[in-house]
Amino acid sequence: MSVQETDVLAAMSTVMDPDLNQNLVQAGMVKDLKIDGGVVKLRIELTTPACPLKEKIKSDAEAALKKVAGLTSMQIEMSARVRAQPSGAAKDQLLPMVKNVVLVGAGKGGVGKSTVALNLAAALARHGAAVGLLDADFYGPSVPTMTGINKKPVSRDGKLLEPLEAHGIKVMSIGFVIEPDQALIWRGPMLQGALMQLVRDVNWGELDYLVVDLPPGTGDIPLTVAQQLKSAGAVLVTTPQDVALVDVIRAKQMFDKLMIPVLGIVENMSQFVCPHCGKSTDIFDHGGGHKASEHMDIAFLGEVPLELKIRQGGDRGLPIVVSNPDGKEGAAFMELAKKVAQRISQENAMRSAPTLKVQSA
């Protein structure tokens, strides 16, 4: 007895992607379906290689296929293709080959925003995505030091600068094109012009995610980026104490007014664990990020501990995700990347109509 294609598709229609709130057939995730008698082969294409539900979706698909009449064996391949933000407006033309722009912001300085942005980008790359990092913090460009890059970008065609690369990500920063000891005493229009050059005149190529490290606050540069770039969403970084939480609420209000979805909040420097005795100390208080996320009704993306290894890695140009991805600190960022990718897939699905496509052999 040969397995029928309609039966296979019916079985796949019972398997849900909880993030998209669609079944695999509705979401267009069933690819390369091949049937040979009782043998079924197919590929499930996830919306991000950082999907936190990959194993669940695969096991659910296997369980559904086992119920198909005539099945003797199955082979399910898992793959991923990051989907782009739904098209709209001229903003898409600034970065036509970048699928999703992710803003990383904070209401105030000193909360470790650049550390989070760099490790988020590196973690997404380690999960298998094509990633870029734009350092838009013009007054304090720390990404060159934190990536270990000490050379200047070049242009191959005399028109576009080639981004520099480190740790599997493409990187661009104003810090690469000015002298290390040069102070940027620029007014708003000059800053905005320079920022748009780093966006428009850089050969970013095809990227699944471009992570943008914003300067703190709600001034000219965050506003320019948010208004000029079509963003998939913003990640807010805070430390647990009240003064930081008050400021991050203001940042949330800015993104709300600009109609940019806030993907969630990260509590950085959550607690310090003594390397000698193992005792935890809440230097900046603890749990404030949870409270803020509940107050603002946004997702809580996780806690990152106050850890000496993270600071040392940043000073050496070696982010913790690269130096120790399986340790507690690296694992926190790897999990953060999964949650951010998950939230982007959800936001894109809400903005797009379902795609009813199945590829058959």
N, C-alpha and C positions, 0 to 999 in steps of 0.2 A: 504494500500500500504506500503510495507516494504522498508526502506531506503537501497540503495545499497552501498556496501563498496567502489566500484570504484568511486561512486559519492562523497562520503565523502573525499576520498583521493584526488580527483580532486579539491574539494573545499579547502582542506588544502594546495594544491599546489599553490594556489593563494595568500597565506599568506606568507609574506617575513619576515625573520629576517634581519633587515638592517645591523646589525653588521657583520654577516657572509656573507651577500650578496647571500643568498640561501633561497629557500622556505622551509617550515617546513618539507616537505617530503624529499626533497633533503638532508637536514641537519640531518635527522634521529631523529627528535624531536617529531614525533607523536608516542605515545606509548599506549599500552593497549586499542586498539580500540574495542569497544563492541557495537553491534547493536541488538536491540530487537524491531522489528516492526518499529515504527517511533521514537523510543528513541535511541539516540546516546550518548555514553559515551567514552571519551578518555582523555589521559593525554598528556600534552605538557611539554617536559623535556628541560628546559633551560640549557645553558652551564655554568651558574654560578648563585648562589642564590642572588648575588648582581647585577643582570641584571637590568639596568635602564629602559629598554623597556618592562618590564614584563606586565604591564597593557595594553599597546598598542597592544602587540602581542595577548593577551587574547581577547581584544575587537575586533581585526581584525578577529580572528578565529571565534568568535561568529557571527560576521556579515556574514562571508563566509558560515558558516553552515546553517544559516537561509534561504539561497537560495537553499538548497538541497531538491529535490523533496521527499515528503512523511514525512519530519521531523515534529514531534509533540513536542518533547522536547529534550534538550541537557544538558549534564553535562561535563564541562571542568575542569579538575584538573591541576593545575600548580605545577611542581616540578623542581628540578635542580640537575644536576650532573656535577661537574666541570670536564672538559676534560683535559687530560694530554698533555703536549708538545709532538709533534711528536717524536717518538723514533729515536735515532741515537747515535752512538759512545759509547765508554766505560764510558763516563761521566754519563750516565743514571744509571750505576751500583753503583755509590757512594750514591745515594739517590733513590733507586728503587721504594719506596712507596710514594715519593713526586711528585705530579703531575706538579707543577709549582714553580720554584724558581724566586723570585722577588728581584732584587737588588735595594737598596736605597742608592744613592751616592750623593756627592757634590764636587765641585771643591775646596772648602776651608772649614775650620772649622768655628764654630760659627753661622751657618745658621739654626740650629734647625733640623738637619737631623735625629738625634735619636728620637726626639719628633715626627717627621712625620712618621718614621718607626714604632714606637710603636703604635701610634694611627691608622695608616693604618692597621696594623695587628689586632688590637682590633676591628676596624670597620668591616673588612672582617669577623671576627668571629661573630660579632653581626648580620651580614647579613645572617649567617647560614653556613659559610664555616668552614672546619677544617684547623686551621692555626698554624704555628710555627713561632718563631722569633729567629734568630741567631744574636747575638751581635758580629760582627767581628771587632769592633773598639777596638783593643787590647790596644792602648795607652790611651784611654779614655773610658773605659767600663761603660757607664752611665745607661744601661738598668736595672741592679740590683736595683739601687735606684729608677728608674722611674716606675718599676713594683711593688716595695714594697717587693721584695723577699730577705730575709736575711738568707737563709739556703743554705747548700751545696747539690749538687746532689749525689745520691747513685747509686750503680750498683746492680741489682737483680741477675744477672747471672755471675758476675765477668768479663764480657767482655764489655758490653755496659753501658754507663751512662744513667740514666733516666732523661729526661728533666724536669725541674720544671714547674709549671703551675700557671698562674695568668690571671685573666680577660678573661678566655675562650681560652687562647692560651698557647702553649707549648713554653718554653723559655730556651735558653742556652746562657751563656756568660762566657768568661774567668774570669770575675769578681766573678763568683760563686766558682771558684777553687783556687783563690789566696787570700791572706789576703787583707783587704780593703786598708791598707796603704802601700802595697808592690808595688814598681815601677818595671815595666817590662823593664829591660835594656837588651833587646834581639836584636840580629842581624836578618837580613832577613830570613835565613834558619830556625832558631828556631821558628820565628813567623809563617812561612809557615807550619812547621810541626805541631805546636800546633793548628793552624786553621784547618788543615785537620783532626786532631783528633776530634775536635768539630763537624765536619761534619760526618765523617765516624764512629766514636765510640760512637754515641749518638742514642738511640732508639727513633727516631722521629715518628715511626709508619706511619699510612696512613694520609697524609696531602693533602689538596687541594692547599694550598699556603704555601711556606716557605719564609718569608720576611727576607732578610739579610741586616743588618745595617752595611754598609761598613765604613771604616775610610775615612776621607776626602782626596782629592787629587788623584793622579794617581801612587802611589807607589807600593811596593811589595804586600801588602795585597789585595788591589783592583784587581791588576793584577792576583794574585793567584786564588782568588775566581772566577773572570771572566773566567779564562782559564780552571780551573778544574771542575767547575759546569756548567751544561747545563742549562742556564737561559732562562726563558720566556721573560725577558726584564728588563730594568732598569728604575727607576724613579729618576729624578734629582731634587734636592732641592736647591733653591737659595733665597736670599733676593733681594730686588729691586735695590740696588745701583750698580753702574757700576763695582766696583771692584769685587763684587761677581759674576756678570754676565760674566765677562771676564773669571773667573776661571771655571764656569760651562760649558762654551764653550769648554774648554780643556778637561773636563771630558767627554763631548759628543764625542769628537774626539777619546778618548781612547776606548769607547764602539764601535764606528764605526769601528775602526781598528780591534777589536776583533770580529766583526760581531755579536754583541749583540744588538737587537733592543731597542731603547730608547722609552719607552712607553709615555713619556711626561715630562713636567716640572711643579713643584709646586713652587709658590711664597709664601714663609713663611714670617711672620712678615710684612704683606702687609701694614697695617696701624694701628694706635693706635686710639681707640675710647675712649674718656674720660668718665669714669663711672659717673662723676658728672654732666657734662654739655652736654655730647653726641656729642661733636665736634670731628671730625676726623683729625688726624695729620699724615702726611706722614713722619715719622721719618727717614726711610731708602729710601725715595723717593717712587714712586708708579708706577705700570705698567711695570716695567722692565722685569718681567717674561713673559708678553705678547710679548714684543718686542723680547726677546731672543727666544721664541718659534717660532715666525715668521721668525727671522733671520736663525734659524737652521732647519726650516721646520719640527717641531715636534708638537705634541698636547700640548695644555695648559690645565693642569689638575685642576687648580683652585688656589684660594687665601686663605691663612690662616691668620687671623688677629693677630697682636701683642696684646695679651690679658693676663692680670694678672692671670686669672683662669687657663690658660694652664700651666704657670710656676708653680703655686701653686700645681696643680695636679701632675706635674712631680716630685716635691720635696716630695710629700706625697705618691708617689707610686700609684696614682690613675689617669690614663689618662682621659682627658676631654671627650673622647668618652664614657667612662664608667660612670663618675660622672654626666655628663650633655649632653647626646646624642642628645637631642632635642633643646638645645640652639644653638645660632649662631655659636659658635666655634665648638661644637660637630657635628653639621650638616655639617659644612665645611669638616670635615674628613669623615663623612659618605658618602657624595657625592664624595669625592676623591676616596674612596674605590670602589664605583660603576664604576667610570671612569677607574680606573686601571684594574678592573676585565673585563670591556668591551674591553679595548685595548688588554688584554691577549687573550681573546676569538677571537678577530679579527686576531691577530698574529698567533695563533694556526690554525685557519681556513685557512689562506693563505699558511701555510706550509703543510697542509694535503689535501688529495684528498677528495671530497665529499663522504659521506656515504649514500647509497641508501637503507635504512632499515626501515621497518615499522613493529611494533609488533602488531599482531591481535589476538583476542580471538576467 
